[in-house]
Amino acid sequence: MKKQITTKDLQSLNELMTFENWIALKLSNFSKQISNTELKTHFSKMAKMHSMHHKNLLNYLSTNVED
């Protein structure tokens, strides 16, 4: 059963999705700019996690949208 998403929910999800996308891009850029292998790997893993969070939020929205 689909859940009803309120305007307040959508605003909160929008803010969270914007943050997740922004931080993923920042971490990805940092990982490309640094030469320290350990930090590069760590930043890259963190970027992938935040990208996955963003994707999961999109999936949540798509499964709960009422036609």
C-alpha positions in Angstrom: 0.0 0.0 0.0 1.3 3.4 -0.9 1.8 6.0 1.7 0.5 9.5 1.3 3.3 12.0 1.2 2.5 15.4 2.5 3.9 18.7 1.3 6.0 18.9 4.4 7.4 15.4 3.7 8.2 16.4 0.2 10.0 19.6 1.4 12.1 17.5 3.8 12.9 14.9 1.3 13.9 17.5 -1.2 16.3 19.1 1.3 17.8 15.7 2.2 18.1 14.6 -1.4 19.8 17.9 -2.3 22.2 17.4 0.6 23.0 13.8 -0.3 23.6 14.7 -3.9 25.8 17.7 -3.0 27.9 15.9 -0.5 28.4 12.9 -2.9 29.7 15.3 -5.6 32.0 17.1 -3.1 33.5 13.9 -1.8 33.9 12.6 -5.3 35.7 15.7 -6.3 37.9 15.6 -3.2 38.9 12.0 -4.0 40.0 13.0 -7.5 42.1 16.0 -6.3 44.1 14.4 -3.5 47.1 12.2 -3.8 46.9 10.4 -0.5 45.7 6.9 -1.5 44.1 6.1 1.9 42.1 9.4 1.9 41.3 9.0 -1.8 39.8 5.6 -1.1 37.9 6.8 2.0 36.4 9.8 0.2 35.4 7.7 -2.8 33.6 5.1 -0.5 31.8 7.9 1.3 30.7 9.5 -2.0 29.3 6.1 -3.2 27.4 5.8 0.1 25.8 9.2 -0.2 25.0 8.5 -3.9 23.3 5.3 -2.8 21.3 7.3 -0.1 20.2 9.7 -2.8 19.1 6.8 -5.1 17.2 5.2 -2.2 15.3 8.4 -1.5 14.4 8.6 -5.2 13.2 5.0 -5.1 11.2 5.7 -2.0 9.5 8.6 -3.8 8.8 6.6 -6.9 7.2 3.8 -5.0 5.0 6.1 -2.9 3.8 8.4 -5.7 0.1 8.2 -6.2 -1.0 8.3 -9.8 
